[in-house]
């Protein structure tokens, strides 16, 4: 199968892939920063990029931008069981942390994923997930989540 045409997982397979992302997200919260840094530098499994795509219903271009890697590179790493580089791994770590906070605020995984993937007026019309590619963007998303948590409008 051509990596550029790899479809989103469907049905039960999609649910399993989405579950993989949320399990990863939950696991991050129990780690010390030093442990997270070690794992980021070692690189996460490329399968997690598929989990992010399925969880947030991302198009290929969005995933490429978010992970700073082409679909073919992500697919090759996944097929060859090679870890992601530290840049992509750090982005996954940030996405997991922000998503966990969103889930806690919105109370369900589905609501959190929908909020993360939807354009947000307070973020200039950008979907929060797409801002998690940078530390500055992540801070903006966290600012909006904290405002919502404290009763602000965002």
C-alpha positions as a Markdown table, in Angstrom:
| # | Residue | x | y | z |
|---|---|---|---|---|
| 1 | Unk | 0.0 | 0.0 | 0.0 |
| 2 | Unk | 1.3 | 3.5 | -0.9 |
| 3 | Unk | 2.1 | 5.3 | 2.4 |
| 4 | Unk | 0.6 | 8.6 | 1.0 |
| 5 | Unk | -2.7 | 6.8 | 0.6 |
| 6 | Unk | -2.8 | 5.0 | 4.0 |
| 7 | Unk | -6.4 | 5.4 | 5.1 |
| 8 | Unk | -7.6 | 6.2 | 8.6 |
| 9 | Unk | -8.2 | 3.1 | 10.6 |
| 10 | Unk | -12.0 | 2.3 | 10.7 |
| 11 | Unk | -14.3 | 0.7 | 13.2 |
| 12 | Unk | -12.8 | -1.4 | 15.9 |
| 13 | Unk | -9.2 | -1.0 | 14.5 |
| 14 | Unk | -9.7 | 2.8 | 14.8 |
| 15 | Unk | -10.9 | 2.5 | 18.4 |
| 16 | Unk | -7.8 | 0.4 | 19.3 |
| 17 | Unk | -5.5 | 3.0 | 17.7 |
| 18 | Unk | -7.3 | 5.8 | 19.6 |
| 19 | Unk | -7.1 | 3.9 | 22.8 |
| 20 | Unk | -3.4 | 3.6 | 22.2 |
| 21 | Unk | -3.1 | 7.4 | 22.2 |
| 22 | Unk | -5.1 | 7.9 | 25.4 |
| 23 | Unk | -3.1 | 5.1 | 27.2 |
| 24 | Unk | 0.1 | 6.9 | 26.1 |
| 25 | Unk | -1.4 | 10.2 | 27.4 |
| 26 | Unk | -2.3 | 8.7 | 30.7 |
| 27 | Unk | 1.1 | 7.1 | 31.1 |
| 28 | Unk | 2.9 | 10.4 | 30.7 |
| 29 | Unk | 1.3 | 11.8 | 33.8 |
| 30 | Unk | 3.0 | 9.3 | 36.1 |
| 31 | Unk | 6.5 | 10.0 | 34.9 |
| 32 | Unk | 9.1 | 12.4 | 36.3 |
| 33 | Unk | 10.4 | 15.0 | 33.9 |
| 34 | Unk | 13.7 | 13.3 | 33.8 |
| 35 | Unk | 12.0 | 10.0 | 32.7 |
| 36 | Unk | 10.0 | 11.8 | 30.0 |
| 37 | Unk | 13.2 | 13.4 | 28.7 |
| 38 | Unk | 14.9 | 10.0 | 28.4 |
| 39 | Unk | 12.0 | 8.6 | 26.5 |
| 40 | Unk | 11.8 | 11.6 | 24.2 |
| 41 | Unk | 15.5 | 11.3 | 23.4 |
| 42 | Unk | 15.1 | 7.6 | 22.8 |
| 43 | Unk | 12.1 | 8.3 | 20.5 |
| 44 | Unk | 8.6 | 7.0 | 20.7 |
| 45 | Unk | 7.2 | 4.4 | 18.4 |
| 46 | Unk | 6.0 | 5.7 | 15.1 |
| 47 | Unk | 2.7 | 3.9 | 15.6 |
| 48 | Unk | 1.8 | 6.8 | 17.9 |
| 49 | Unk | 1.7 | 9.1 | 14.9 |
| 50 | Unk | -1.2 | 6.9 | 13.6 |
| 51 | Unk | -2.8 | 7.2 | 16.9 |
| 52 | Unk | -2.7 | 10.9 | 16.9 |
| 53 | Unk | -4.1 | 11.0 | 13.3 |
| 54 | Unk | -7.0 | 8.8 | 14.3 |
| 55 | Unk | -7.7 | 10.4 | 17.6 |
| 56 | Unk | -7.9 | 13.9 | 16.2 |
| 57 | Unk | -9.1 | 12.9 | 12.7 |
| 58 | Unk | -6.2 | 14.6 | 11.0 |
| 59 | Unk | -5.6 | 14.8 | 7.3 |
| 60 | Unk | -2.1 | 13.7 | 6.0 |
| 61 | Unk | -0.9 | 17.3 | 5.6 |
| 62 | Unk | -1.9 | 18.2 | 9.1 |
| 63 | Unk | -0.1 | 15.2 | 10.5 |
| 64 | Unk | 3.0 | 16.0 | 8.5 |
| 65 | Unk | 3.0 | 19.5 | 9.8 |
| 66 | Unk | 2.4 | 18.5 | 13.3 |
| 67 | Unk | 5.0 | 15.8 | 13.4 |
| 68 | Unk | 7.5 | 17.7 | 11.1 |
| 69 | Unk | 7.9 | 14.6 | 9.0 |
| 70 | Unk | 6.4 | 13.3 | 5.8 |
| 71 | Unk | 3.8 | 10.6 | 5.8 |
| 72 | Unk | 6.3 | 8.3 | 3.9 |
| 73 | Unk | 8.9 | 8.9 | 6.6 |
| 74 | Unk | 6.4 | 8.1 | 9.4 |
| 75 | Unk | 5.2 | 5.0 | 7.6 |
| 76 | Unk | 8.8 | 3.8 | 6.9 |
| 77 | Unk | 9.7 | 4.2 | 10.6 |
| 78 | Unk | 6.6 | 2.4 | 11.6 |
| 79 | Unk | 7.2 | -0.4 | 9.1 |
| 80 | Unk | 10.9 | -0.8 | 10.1 |
| 81 | Unk | 10.1 | -0.5 | 13.8 |
| 82 | Unk | 12.3 | 2.6 | 14.1 |
| 83 | Unk | 11.6 | 5.2 | 16.7 |
| 84 | Unk | 10.6 | 8.8 | 15.9 |
| 85 | Unk | 13.3 | 11.4 | 16.3 |
| 86 | Unk | 13.4 | 13.6 | 19.4 |
| 87 | Unk | 11.6 | 16.5 | 17.8 |
| 88 | Unk | 8.6 | 14.4 | 16.8 |
| 89 | Unk | 8.7 | 12.6 | 20.1 |
| 90 | Unk | 8.7 | 15.9 | 22.1 |
| 91 | Unk | 5.7 | 17.0 | 20.1 |
| 92 | Unk | 3.9 | 13.8 | 20.9 |
| 93 | Unk | 4.7 | 14.3 | 24.6 |
| 94 | Unk | 3.2 | 17.9 | 24.4 |
| 95 | Unk | 0.1 | 16.7 | 22.6 |
| 96 | Unk | -0.4 | 14.0 | 25.2 |
| 97 | Unk | -0.1 | 16.4 | 28.1 |
| 98 | Unk | -2.4 | 19.0 | 26.6 |
| 99 | Unk | -4.9 | 16.4 | 25.6 |
| 100 | Unk | -5.0 | 14.9 | 29.1 |
| 101 | Unk | -5.7 | 18.4 | 30.5 |
| 102 | Unk | -8.5 | 18.9 | 27.9 |
| 103 | Unk | -10.0 | 15.5 | 28.8 |
| 104 | Unk | -10.0 | 16.4 | 32.4 |
| 105 | Unk | -11.7 | 19.7 | 31.7 |
| 106 | Unk | -14.3 | 18.3 | 29.1 |
| 107 | Unk | -14.7 | 15.1 | 31.1 |
| 108 | Unk | -14.6 | 12.7 | 28.1 |
| 109 | Unk | -12.0 | 11.7 | 25.5 |
| 110 | Unk | -14.4 | 12.4 | 22.7 |
| 111 | Unk | -15.2 | 15.9 | 23.8 |
| 112 | Unk | -11.5 | 16.6 | 24.4 |
| 113 | Unk | -10.5 | 15.3 | 21.0 |
| 114 | Unk | -13.3 | 17.3 | 19.3 |
| 115 | Unk | -12.2 | 20.5 | 21.1 |
| 116 | Unk | -8.5 | 19.9 | 20.2 |
| 117 | Unk | -9.3 | 19.3 | 16.5 |
| 118 | Unk | -11.8 | 22.2 | 16.0 |
| 119 | Unk | -10.9 | 25.7 | 15.0 |
| 120 | Unk | -10.8 | 27.9 | 18.0 |
| 121 | Unk | -11.7 | 31.6 | 17.8 |
| 122 | Unk | -9.5 | 32.4 | 20.8 |
| 123 | Unk | -6.5 | 30.8 | 19.0 |
| 124 | Unk | -7.0 | 32.8 | 15.8 |
| 125 | Unk | -9.2 | 30.1 | 14.2 |
| 126 | Unk | -6.5 | 27.5 | 14.5 |
| 127 | Unk | -7.3 | 24.0 | 16.0 |
| 128 | Unk | -5.5 | 23.6 | 19.3 |
| 129 | Unk | -3.9 | 20.3 | 18.2 |
| 130 | Unk | -2.1 | 22.2 | 15.4 |
| 131 | Unk | -0.5 | 24.6 | 17.8 |
| 132 | Unk | 1.0 | 21.8 | 19.9 |
| 133 | Unk | 3.9 | 21.6 | 17.4 |
| 134 | Unk | 5.7 | 24.4 | 19.2 |
| 135 | Unk | 6.2 | 25.3 | 22.8 |
| 136 | Unk | 4.8 | 28.8 | 22.2 |
| 137 | Unk | 1.7 | 27.4 | 20.5 |
| 138 | Unk | 1.2 | 24.9 | 23.3 |
| 139 | Unk | 1.3 | 27.7 | 25.9 |
| 140 | Unk | -1.4 | 29.5 | 23.9 |
| 141 | Unk | -3.6 | 26.3 | 24.0 |
| 142 | Unk | -2.9 | 25.9 | 27.8 |
| 143 | Unk | -3.9 | 29.6 | 28.4 |
| 144 | Unk | -7.3 | 28.9 | 26.7 |
| 145 | Unk | -7.8 | 25.7 | 28.6 |
| 146 | Unk | -7.0 | 27.4 | 31.9 |
| 147 | Unk | -9.4 | 30.2 | 31.1 |
| 148 | Unk | -12.2 | 27.7 | 30.4 |
| 149 | Unk | -11.3 | 25.9 | 33.6 |
| 150 | Unk | -11.7 | 29.1 | 35.6 |
| 151 | Unk | -15.0 | 30.1 | 33.8 |
| 152 | Unk | -13.5 | 32.3 | 31.2 |
| 153 | Unk | -14.7 | 32.4 | 27.6 |
| 154 | Unk | -12.5 | 30.9 | 24.9 |
